[in-house]
Amino acid sequence: MIKARGQNWRGPFTLQRNRTGAAQAYNKRMEPLVIAGKAFQSRLIVGTGKYKDGAETQAAIEASGAEMVTVAVRRVNLDRSQESLLDHIDSKKYFLLPNTAGCYTAEEAIRTARLGREVGISDWVKLEVIGDQATLYPDVQATLEATRVLVKEGFTVLPYTSDDVVFAKRLLDAGASAVMPLGAPIGSGLGIQNTANIRILREVVIGVPLIVDAGVGTASDAAIAMELGADAVLMNSGIAGALDPVLMAEAMKHAVLAGRQAHLAGRMARKLYATASSPLEGVVR
């Protein structure tokens, strides 16, 4: 075998060893999402609203690969006397996360969370307290108040919040099991509008997952959220509002995985000028 000048041939054994080491490092870093001690293999969390019917809801959830599914307590038939959204979600297969969608005060959200627990859905809650009807931005002060009460009552609280780093710290102090900042207004599909704040939150939110919630419109938005360091992405409209929700659900599954892998791999440095992909060092002249 002819070696190019400067080439250091180390043989197939070294190559195999490097591949094995890389695989071990990959497996170690591609760990499951853990919230309050519960592990999930998928880092995509999906909602159940806006689908045309129960069959489409069921098919999209399955295509997404998600293990955690949110349900709006105030928008489902809890007594099951008539057909309910819950009839189309296998609670043995999916972890149901009740949410307090539609609540505009801390008191409303607390009552709704208690109702979700009383009817046997879960003692976990995706806490939403809306402060503005036009933008559906969260009322962060009311969210903080409700978090404190529900944590004391034994709930695992996952609050939807703004991308404000100060309130993120306060939610952590209150005992939140995750911090879920919006990427853009709910249902807007605008994607991540403030990447700088998500990066800052990634540095501040330690010990619990950082989950981007709201604003994702397509697969690239989900990938960007994960590349920024989010531990997971929660979405509904981005899938349900697509022309083909089932196909989009599958796209989101791959996007979240790809974004996570890219974040762990570490992107190359940005450069103003070109750098040859095949350097001249070692080239036989």
TARA-V420009 format. One record per run of one state. SS is the DSSP state (H for helix, E for strand, C for the rest). FROM is the first residue (numbers start at 0). TO is the last residue. Records with the same first field share a line. If there is no record, write none. Layout:
# TARA-V420009
SS->FROM-TO + FROM-TO
This chain:
# TARA-V420009
C->0-9 + 29-31 + 35-36 + 40-42 + 46-52 + 64-66 + 75-83 + 88-93 + 99-104 + 118-122 + 127-128 + 130-136 + 138-138 + 152-154 + 161-163 + 174-176 + 181-193 + 204-207 + 213-217 + 227-230 + 235-235 + 240-243 + 265-284
H->10-28 + 53-63 + 72-74 + 84-87 + 105-117 + 139-151 + 164-173 + 194-203 + 218-226 + 236-239 + 244-264
E->32-34 + 37-39 + 43-45 + 67-71 + 94-98 + 123-126 + 129-129 + 137-137 + 155-160 + 177-180 + 208-212 + 231-234
